[in-house]
Amino acid sequence: MPKKFMKRYLPSPEKVQAMQSLGFLGDILNEPNLWHINRHSVARAFLIGVFFCFIPMPFQMLAAAFFAIWFNANLPLSVVLVWISNPITMPPMFYFNYKVGAWVLNRPVLSFDFQLSWSWISERLLDIGIPLYLGSLMVATVSACLAYLVIQFIWRRKIRTDWQLRLRARRELRRSSHDQTS
């Protein structure tokens, strides 16, 4: 089921390879391991995609794609998962990350009085940036590892259930054929 579900919603390798904006990757996109949907490549994709969705940085998708290629994770899934952080979810996610970082550094949580000016940014960059990035790294690491483990567990459970169903079906088939011959 997880494999069928993902195949249905992820873009095909041909579709991604046809994108002109990814032409600079050349033959790397022809690597078949980047497109396989198996427990290991999907779990690694979740690890990478969930990690980068919690990191406040520009070009999160490029970073996720680079690490997906490097670690032989499912490339489209790694990139798609970065969109967990989107314009709607970013403010609460990053505010939570900031609060975690401030808590770890034992700093007070500053009030939100953002001003779009160079002086405000230069004054508050260290006050907000250090707790934000520390909290982001911590939350990203925990969330990514948890996502990896959950995917491994769900996939194994699904395989185990499928094996049990097949075994039960074979037993019943044997019983019915044994009853017919008797």
C-alpha positions in Angstrom: 0.0 0.0 0.0 2.6 2.7 0.8 4.4 1.9 -2.4 1.2 2.1 -4.5 0.2 5.3 -2.8 3.5 7.0 -3.4 3.7 5.9 -7.0 0.3 7.4 -7.6 1.2 10.8 -6.3 4.9 11.3 -7.0 6.1 12.5 -10.4 7.6 10.0 -12.8 11.3 10.1 -13.5 10.6 11.0 -17.1 8.6 14.0 -16.0 11.3 15.3 -13.6 14.1 14.6 -16.1 12.2 16.6 -18.7 12.3 19.7 -16.6 14.7 22.2 -18.2 15.5 23.9 -14.8 17.1 20.6 -13.6 19.2 20.2 -16.7 22.4 21.2 -14.9 22.2 17.9 -13.0 22.8 16.0 -16.2 23.2 12.2 -15.9 22.7 12.2 -12.2 18.9 12.2 -12.7 19.3 8.9 -14.6 20.4 7.1 -11.5 17.7 4.5 -10.9 18.1 4.5 -7.1 16.9 8.1 -6.9 13.5 6.9 -8.2 13.0 3.6 -6.3 10.2 3.4 -3.9 11.3 1.0 -1.2 11.5 1.1 2.5 15.1 2.4 2.7 14.9 5.1 0.0 11.5 6.4 1.3 12.7 6.4 4.9 15.9 8.3 3.9 13.7 10.7 1.9 11.6 11.4 5.0 14.7 11.9 7.0 16.1 14.5 4.5 12.8 16.2 3.6 11.6 16.6 7.2 15.0 17.8 8.4 15.1 20.6 5.8 11.5 21.6 6.2 12.4 22.8 9.8 15.6 24.7 8.8 14.9 28.4 8.0 17.0 28.8 4.9 16.5 29.8 1.3 16.5 27.1 -1.3 15.4 24.3 1.0 14.4 22.1 -1.9 17.8 22.4 -3.5 19.5 21.3 -0.3 17.0 18.4 0.0 17.7 17.4 -3.6 21.5 17.5 -3.1 21.3 15.3 0.1 18.8 12.9 -1.6 21.3 12.4 -4.4 24.2 12.0 -2.0 22.4 9.5 0.3 20.5 7.7 -2.5 17.1 8.7 -1.1 14.0 9.0 -3.2 14.6 12.4 -4.9 11.0 13.5 -5.6 9.8 12.6 -2.1 12.7 14.4 -0.4 11.9 17.6 -2.3 8.1 17.3 -1.8 8.5 16.8 1.9 10.2 20.2 2.3 6.9 21.8 1.5 5.6 20.8 5.0 7.0 24.2 5.7 5.1 26.5 3.5 3.9 30.1 3.9 1.0 29.0 6.1 3.0 26.6 8.4 6.3 28.5 8.6 5.4 31.1 11.2 4.2 28.6 13.9 7.0 26.2 13.0 9.8 28.7 13.2 8.3 30.4 16.3 8.2 27.0 18.0 11.8 26.4 16.9 12.8 29.9 18.3 11.1 29.1 21.6 12.9 25.8 21.9 16.3 27.5 21.2 15.6 30.2 23.7 14.6 27.6 26.3 17.8 25.6 25.7 19.9 28.8 25.9 18.0 29.9 29.0 17.1 33.2 27.3 13.8 35.0 27.6 11.4 34.8 24.6 11.4 38.2 22.9 8.1 39.8 22.0 7.2 39.8 18.3 7.6 43.4 17.1 9.0 42.9 13.6 10.0 46.0 11.6 11.2 45.7 8.0 14.3 47.9 8.4 18.0 47.3 8.3 18.5 48.7 11.8 16.0 46.3 13.4 17.4 43.3 11.5 21.0 44.2 12.5 20.0 44.8 16.2 17.9 41.6 16.6 19.7 39.2 14.3 21.8 37.6 17.0 19.0 37.9 19.7 16.6 36.0 17.5 18.9 34.2 15.0 20.9 32.1 17.5 18.0 30.7 19.4 16.0 30.2 16.1 18.8 28.2 14.4 19.7 26.2 17.5 16.0 25.3 18.1 15.6 24.6 14.4 18.5 22.2 14.3 17.2 20.4 17.4 13.6 20.2 16.2 14.7 19.2 12.7 17.0 16.5 14.0 14.4 15.0 16.4 11.6 15.3 13.8 13.6 13.8 11.0 14.8 10.8 13.1 11.3 10.2 14.3 9.9 10.4 10.7 12.6 7.9 9.6 11.7 5.5 12.4 8.0 5.8 11.9 8.3 5.1 8.1 10.5 2.1 8.9 7.9 0.8 11.4 4.9 1.4 9.1 6.6 -0.2 6.1 7.6 -3.3 8.1 4.2 -3.6 9.7 2.6 -3.4 6.2 4.9 -6.1 4.9 4.3 -8.3 7.9 0.5 -7.9 7.5 0.7 -8.7 3.8 2.7 -11.9 4.5 0.2 -13.0 7.1 -2.7 -12.4 4.7 -1.0 -14.4 2.0 -0.1 -17.2 4.4 -3.8 -17.3 5.6 -5.0 -17.4 2.0 -2.7 -20.2 1.1 -3.8 -22.2 4.1 -7.4 -21.7 3.2 -6.7 -22.7 -0.4 -5.0 -25.9 0.7 -7.9 -26.7 3.0 -10.5 -26.1 0.3 -8.5 -28.2 -2.2 -8.0 -30.9 0.4 -11.7 -31.0 1.3 -12.6 -31.3 -2.4 -10.3 -34.3 -2.9 -11.6 -36.1 0.2 
